[in-house]
Amino acid sequence: MRHRHGYMLVELLTAMTIGSVLLAVATGLLLTVLRIDRAARERAGQRIALGRLSEQFRRDVRAATAMARPDAPEGAEFLREPDHTVTYQAEDGYLVRTERRDGAVRQQEAFRLPSGTTALMETRDDVEPAIVSLRIVDHPATESANAQSAKPLARPTVRVDAALARDHRFLTSREGPLP
């Protein structure tokens, strides 16, 4: 009886096939993990941006003494001082904040909105102080497409409320309380 020194061709082909299948499965899993990681990073970035937007919006509304509202609900202008204004305007998937002093732009920031959403401004004047709300909602075109496809909306509405002129409630001028 002879001793075998080596592997048969069938055994090598079987081992290579099993290795190839395992490599294909591992590559597929790696790509899936990378895709999930990218989506999670994007969602985390959006949450951070919305958090920054929320804090900045609240600071601006509380520091404002009055609000000049344009015709469209996608924007608002807050008067902080006679020569200092802050404007919020929804533009192409962004909410743009522009701060002006003496008519010159001092700072401009663009907050990226989640895809398929838009920003709306609302004011409740029936309470004192007035409440200004920033709502980030599904874009009307996206809502109608979702309604037609009978899919539930994946994004909840984000709402940020702030009391207008809240930082000025204890200030007075020589002529009386500030407006």
C-alpha positions in Angstrom: 0.0 0.0 0.0 1.3 3.4 -1.0 1.1 6.5 1.2 -0.4 9.6 -0.3 1.8 12.7 -0.2 -0.4 15.6 -1.2 -4.0 16.5 -2.1 -6.2 15.4 -4.9 -7.4 17.9 -7.4 -11.0 17.5 -6.2 -10.0 18.3 -2.6 -8.2 21.5 -3.7 -11.1 22.7 -5.8 -13.5 22.0 -2.9 -11.3 24.0 -0.5 -11.0 26.9 -3.0 -14.8 26.9 -3.6 -15.5 27.0 0.1 -12.9 29.8 0.6 -14.5 31.8 -2.3 -18.0 31.5 -0.8 -16.7 32.6 2.6 -14.9 35.5 1.1 -18.0 36.6 -0.9 -20.1 36.4 2.3 -17.6 38.3 4.3 -17.3 41.0 1.6 -21.1 41.4 1.5 -21.2 41.7 5.3 -18.4 44.3 5.3 -20.2 46.4 2.6 -23.5 46.2 4.6 -21.7 47.3 7.8 -20.0 50.2 6.0 -23.4 51.3 4.4 -25.1 51.2 7.9 -22.2 53.1 9.4 -22.4 55.8 6.7 -26.2 56.1 7.3 -25.7 56.3 11.0 -23.0 59.0 10.7 -25.3 61.0 8.4 -28.2 60.8 10.9 -25.9 61.8 13.8 -24.7 64.7 11.7 -28.2 65.8 11.0 -29.1 65.5 14.7 -26.1 67.6 15.7 -27.0 70.2 13.0 -30.6 70.3 14.2 -29.5 70.7 17.8 -27.2 73.6 16.8 -30.0 75.2 14.8 -32.5 74.8 17.7 -30.1 76.5 20.2 -29.3 79.3 17.8 -32.9 79.9 16.9 -33.9 80.0 20.6 -31.1 82.5 21.4 -32.1 84.7 18.5 -35.8 84.8 19.3 -35.2 85.4 23.0 -32.8 88.2 22.3 -35.0 89.9 19.7 -37.3 92.8 20.6 -39.6 92.4 17.7 -40.3 90.1 14.7 -40.8 91.3 11.1 -42.5 88.5 9.2 -42.2 88.2 5.5 -45.1 87.1 3.4 -43.8 83.5 3.0 -43.9 81.2 6.1 -40.4 79.9 5.1 -38.7 82.9 6.7 -38.6 85.5 9.4 -36.6 88.5 10.5 -35.9 89.3 14.1 -35.0 92.8 15.3 -32.4 92.7 18.1 -31.5 96.3 18.2 -32.4 99.1 15.7 -29.3 98.4 13.7 -29.0 94.6 14.4 -31.2 92.0 12.6 -31.2 88.2 12.2 -33.0 86.7 9.3 -34.0 83.0 8.8 -34.9 81.9 5.3 -35.5 78.4 3.9 -33.6 77.8 0.6 -33.1 74.6 -1.3 -32.8 72.1 1.6 -31.1 74.6 3.9 -32.2 77.1 6.5 -30.0 80.1 6.1 -29.4 82.4 9.1 -28.1 85.9 8.2 -27.0 88.3 10.9 -26.7 92.0 9.9 -25.4 95.0 11.8 -25.7 98.5 10.2 -27.0 96.8 7.0 -23.8 94.8 6.5 -23.8 91.0 6.7 -21.8 90.1 9.8 -22.4 86.3 9.8 -24.2 83.9 7.6 -24.8 80.2 8.4 -26.5 77.5 6.4 -28.1 74.7 8.4 -28.7 71.6 6.2 -32.2 70.2 6.6 -32.9 66.5 6.4 -33.6 65.5 2.8 -37.3 65.9 1.8 -38.0 68.5 4.5 -38.6 72.2 4.7 -38.7 74.8 7.5 -41.8 76.8 8.4 -42.1 79.7 10.9 -45.2 80.2 13.0 -46.1 82.8 15.6 -48.7 82.6 18.4 -49.6 86.2 19.3 -52.5 85.1 21.6 -50.1 84.6 24.5 -47.7 87.0 26.2 -44.9 86.9 25.3 -45.5 85.8 21.8 -44.3 82.3 20.9 -42.3 81.8 17.7 -42.1 78.3 16.4 -39.7 76.8 13.9 -41.1 73.6 12.4 -39.1 71.2 10.2 -41.7 69.1 8.3 -41.8 66.9 5.3 -41.8 68.9 2.1 -45.3 69.1 0.6 -44.2 67.2 -2.6 -42.7 64.5 -0.4 -45.9 64.2 1.7 -48.0 63.7 -1.4 -45.6 61.1 -2.8 -45.6 59.3 0.5 -49.4 59.4 0.6 -49.7 57.9 -2.9 -47.2 55.1 -2.1 -49.0 54.4 1.3 -45.7 54.4 3.2 -45.7 55.8 6.7 -43.6 59.0 7.1 -40.2 58.1 8.5 -39.4 61.5 10.0 -41.3 63.1 12.8 -41.9 66.8 12.7 -39.2 68.8 14.6 -40.6 71.8 16.5 -38.6 74.5 18.3 -40.6 77.0 20.3 -39.1 80.2 21.8 -40.6 83.2 23.6 -40.1 86.4 21.7 -38.1 89.0 23.7 -37.7 86.7 26.7 -34.3 88.0 27.5 -35.7 91.6 27.7 -38.5 90.9 30.2 -36.8 92.6 33.1 -35.2 95.5 31.2 -36.7 99.0 31.3 -35.7 102.2 29.7 -36.1 105.7 31.0 -39.4 106.1 29.1 -40.8 102.8 30.3 -40.6 99.1 29.5 -39.0 98.1 26.3 -41.3 96.9 23.6 
